[in-house]
Amino acid sequence: MKTKTYDCVAMKHIGGQQVYETVKGMTREEELAYWKKRTEELRARLKARRSKRPAA
């Protein structure tokens, strides 16, 4: 029998709660700026990761 080492649903709920706590006091404009910044950061990380990958 395999032992479960993590719970994906619980991780999703924790992440959602963290985002909620971060944006709950923001105005609509502040929240949009937050998501724009986070999206740009993610795209930069993905681009850096792709450039490190050897060509196939």
DSSP file (Angstrom, degrees, kcal/mol; ACC not computed):
  #  RESIDUE AA STRUCTURE BP1 BP2  ACC     N-H-->O    O-->H-N    N-H-->O    O-->H-N    TCO  KAPPA ALPHA  PHI   PSI    X-CA   Y-CA   Z-CA
    1    1 A M              0   0    0      0, 0.0     2,-0.4     0, 0.0     0, 0.0   0.000 360.0 360.0 360.0 136.5    0.0    0.0    0.0
    2    2 A K        -     0   0    0      1,-0.0     2,-0.5     0, 0.0     0, 0.0  -0.690 360.0-135.1 -89.6 136.0    1.3    3.4   -0.9
    3    3 A T        -     0   0    0     -2,-0.4     2,-0.5     1,-0.0    -1,-0.0  -0.771  20.0-123.6 -91.5 131.2    1.4    6.2    1.7
    4    4 A K        -     0   0    0     -2,-0.5     3,-0.1     1,-0.2    -1,-0.0  -0.609  24.9-174.4 -75.4 123.0    0.2    9.6    0.6
    5    5 A T        +     0   0    0     -2,-0.5     2,-0.3     1,-0.2    -1,-0.2   0.648  66.4  13.5 -94.9 -16.6    2.9   12.2    1.1
    6    6 A Y        -     0   0    0      4,-0.0     2,-0.6     5,-0.0    -1,-0.2  -0.983  64.5-130.4-153.8 161.3    0.9   15.3    0.2
    7    7 A D     >  -     0   0    0     -2,-0.3     4,-2.4     1,-0.1     5,-0.2  -0.935  12.2-164.7-120.1 106.6   -2.7   16.4   -0.3
    8    8 A C  H  > S+     0   0    0     -2,-0.6     4,-2.3     1,-0.2     5,-0.2   0.881  90.3  50.9 -59.2 -41.6   -3.2   18.3   -3.6
    9    9 A V  H  > S+     0   0    0      2,-0.2     4,-2.3     1,-0.2    -1,-0.2   0.918 110.7  48.6 -65.5 -42.4   -6.6   19.6   -2.6
   10   10 A A  H  > S+     0   0    0      1,-0.2     4,-2.4     2,-0.2    -1,-0.2   0.906 110.7  51.5 -63.3 -41.2   -5.3   20.9    0.7
   11   11 A M  H  X S+     0   0    0     -4,-2.4     4,-2.4     1,-0.2    -2,-0.2   0.907 109.5  50.3 -61.8 -41.0   -2.3   22.5   -1.0
   12   12 A K  H  X S+     0   0    0     -4,-2.3     4,-2.3     1,-0.2    -2,-0.2   0.905 111.0  48.7 -63.2 -42.7   -4.7   24.3   -3.4
   13   13 A H  H  X S+     0   0    0     -4,-2.3     4,-2.3     2,-0.2    -2,-0.2   0.896 110.8  50.3 -65.7 -40.3   -6.9   25.5   -0.5
   14   14 A I  H  X S+     0   0    0     -4,-2.4     4,-2.2     2,-0.2    -2,-0.2   0.928 111.6  48.3 -63.5 -45.1   -3.8   26.8    1.3
   15   15 A G  H  X S+     0   0    0     -4,-2.4     4,-2.2     1,-0.2    -2,-0.2   0.906 111.4  50.0 -61.6 -42.4   -2.6   28.7   -1.8
   16   16 A G  H  X S+     0   0    0     -4,-2.3     4,-2.4     1,-0.2    -1,-0.2   0.888 110.0  50.4 -63.2 -39.7   -6.0   30.2   -2.3
   17   17 A Q  H  X S+     0   0    0     -4,-2.3     4,-2.5     2,-0.2    -1,-0.2   0.890 108.9  52.0 -65.9 -39.4   -6.2   31.3    1.3
   18   18 A Q  H  X S+     0   0    0     -4,-2.2     4,-1.7     2,-0.2    -2,-0.2   0.912 111.3  46.4 -64.0 -42.5   -2.8   33.0    1.0
   19   19 A V  H  X S+     0   0    0     -4,-2.2     4,-2.4     2,-0.2     5,-0.2   0.925 111.4  52.5 -65.2 -43.8   -3.8   34.9   -2.2
   20   20 A Y  H  X S+     0   0    0     -4,-2.4     4,-1.7     1,-0.2    -2,-0.2   0.929 109.0  49.1 -56.8 -46.8   -7.1   35.9   -0.5
   21   21 A E  H  < S+     0   0    0     -4,-2.5     4,-0.3     1,-0.2    -1,-0.2   0.849 112.0  50.4 -62.5 -34.4   -5.2   37.3    2.5
   22   22 A T  H  < S+     0   0    0     -4,-1.7     3,-0.3     1,-0.2    -1,-0.2   0.904 121.6  29.6 -70.3 -42.1   -2.8   39.2    0.2
   23   23 A V  H >< S+     0   0    0     -4,-2.4     3,-1.7     1,-0.2    -2,-0.2   0.493  89.2  98.6-100.3  -3.7   -5.5   40.9   -1.9
   24   24 A K  T 3< S+     0   0    0     -4,-1.7    -1,-0.2     1,-0.3    -3,-0.1   0.792  90.8  39.0 -61.9 -29.7   -8.4   41.2    0.5
   25   25 A G  T 3  S+     0   0    0     -4,-0.3    -1,-0.3    -3,-0.3     2,-0.2   0.385  95.5 108.3 -99.1   5.6   -7.8   44.8    1.4
   26   26 A M    <   -     0   0    0     -3,-1.7     2,-0.1     1,-0.1    -3,-0.0  -0.484  67.6-122.9 -84.9 150.9   -6.8   46.0   -2.1
   27   27 A T     >  -     0   0    0     -2,-0.2     4,-2.6     1,-0.1     5,-0.2  -0.337  38.0 -99.3 -75.4 170.9   -8.8   48.1   -4.4
   28   28 A R  H  > S+     0   0    0      1,-0.2     4,-2.4     2,-0.2     5,-0.2   0.913 125.9  49.4 -59.2 -42.8   -9.7   46.8   -7.8
   29   29 A E  H  > S+     0   0    0      2,-0.2     4,-2.2     1,-0.2    -1,-0.2   0.897 111.1  49.2 -65.3 -40.8   -6.9   48.7   -9.4
   30   30 A E  H  > S+     0   0    0      2,-0.2     4,-2.4     1,-0.2    -2,-0.2   0.903 111.4  49.7 -64.6 -41.0   -4.4   47.5   -6.8
   31   31 A E  H  X S+     0   0    0     -4,-2.6     4,-2.5     2,-0.2    -2,-0.2   0.909 110.0  50.2 -65.8 -41.3   -5.5   43.9   -7.3
   32   32 A L  H  X S+     0   0    0     -4,-2.4     4,-2.2     1,-0.2    -1,-0.2   0.904 111.5  48.7 -62.5 -40.6   -5.2   44.2  -11.1
   33   33 A A  H  X S+     0   0    0     -4,-2.2     4,-2.5     2,-0.2    -2,-0.2   0.895 109.7  53.3 -65.1 -39.6   -1.6   45.6  -10.6
   34   34 A Y  H  X S+     0   0    0     -4,-2.4     4,-2.6     1,-0.2    -2,-0.2   0.945 111.6  44.3 -58.7 -50.0   -0.8   42.8   -8.2
   35   35 A W  H  X S+     0   0    0     -4,-2.5     4,-2.3     1,-0.2    -1,-0.2   0.871 111.7  53.0 -67.6 -35.9   -1.9   40.1  -10.8
   36   36 A K  H  X S+     0   0    0     -4,-2.2     4,-2.3    -5,-0.2    -1,-0.2   0.936 111.8  46.0 -62.0 -45.8   -0.1   41.9  -13.6
   37   37 A K  H  X S+     0   0    0     -4,-2.5     4,-2.3     1,-0.2    -2,-0.2   0.926 113.1  48.9 -62.8 -45.9    3.1   41.9  -11.6
   38   38 A R  H  X S+     0   0    0     -4,-2.6     4,-2.2     1,-0.2    -1,-0.2   0.872 110.9  51.1 -64.1 -36.8    2.8   38.3  -10.5
   39   39 A T  H  X S+     0   0    0     -4,-2.3     4,-2.6     2,-0.2    -1,-0.2   0.914 109.6  49.6 -66.1 -42.9    2.1   37.2  -14.2
   40   40 A E  H  X S+     0   0    0     -4,-2.3     4,-2.1     2,-0.2    -2,-0.2   0.899 110.6  50.8 -62.3 -40.6    5.2   39.1  -15.4
   41   41 A E  H  X S+     0   0    0     -4,-2.3     4,-2.3     2,-0.2    -2,-0.2   0.914 110.9  48.6 -62.7 -42.9    7.3   37.4  -12.7
   42   42 A L  H  X S+     0   0    0     -4,-2.2     4,-2.6     1,-0.2    -2,-0.2   0.924 110.5  50.3 -63.6 -44.8    6.0   34.0  -13.7
   43   43 A R  H  X S+     0   0    0     -4,-2.6     4,-2.4     1,-0.2    -1,-0.2   0.883 110.1  50.8 -61.7 -38.0    6.7   34.6  -17.4
   44   44 A A  H  X S+     0   0    0     -4,-2.1     4,-2.4     2,-0.2    -1,-0.2   0.915 110.7  48.6 -65.5 -43.0   10.2   35.7  -16.5
   45   45 A R  H  X S+     0   0    0     -4,-2.3     4,-2.3     2,-0.2    -2,-0.2   0.915 112.8  48.0 -63.1 -42.4   10.8   32.5  -14.5
   46   46 A L  H  X S+     0   0    0     -4,-2.6     4,-2.4     2,-0.2    -2,-0.2   0.905 111.2  50.2 -65.0 -41.5    9.4   30.3  -17.2
   47   47 A K  H  X S+     0   0    0     -4,-2.4     4,-2.1     2,-0.2    -1,-0.2   0.912 111.4  48.7 -63.0 -42.7   11.6   32.1  -19.8
   48   48 A A  H  X S+     0   0    0     -4,-2.4     4,-1.1     1,-0.2    -1,-0.2   0.899 111.5  50.0 -64.0 -40.7   14.7   31.6  -17.7
   49   49 A R  H  X S+     0   0    0     -4,-2.3     4,-0.8     1,-0.2     3,-0.3   0.900 110.3  49.9 -65.4 -40.6   13.9   27.9  -17.2
   50   50 A R  H >< S+     0   0    0     -4,-2.4     3,-0.6     1,-0.2    -1,-0.2   0.878 107.5  53.8 -65.8 -37.2   13.4   27.4  -20.9
   51   51 A S  H 3< S+     0   0    0     -4,-2.1    -1,-0.2     1,-0.2    -2,-0.2   0.754 106.2  53.5 -71.6 -22.0   16.7   29.0  -21.8
   52   52 A K  H 3< S+     0   0    0     -4,-1.1    -1,-0.2    -3,-0.3    -2,-0.2   0.682  88.4  97.9 -82.3 -19.2   18.5   26.7  -19.4
   53   53 A R  S << S-     0   0    0     -4,-0.8     3,-0.1    -3,-0.6     2,-0.1  -0.492  81.9-115.5 -72.3 135.3   17.1   23.6  -21.0
   54   54 A P        -     0   0    0      0, 0.0    -1,-0.1     0, 0.0     2,-0.1  -0.396  37.2 -99.1 -67.5 148.1   19.3   21.9  -23.5
   55   55 A A              0   0    0      1,-0.1     0, 0.0    -2,-0.1     0, 0.0  -0.390 360.0 360.0 -67.1 143.9   18.1   21.9  -27.1
   56   56 A A              0   0    0     -2,-0.1    -1,-0.1    -3,-0.1    -3,-0.0   0.448 360.0 360.0 -84.6 360.0   16.4   18.7  -28.2
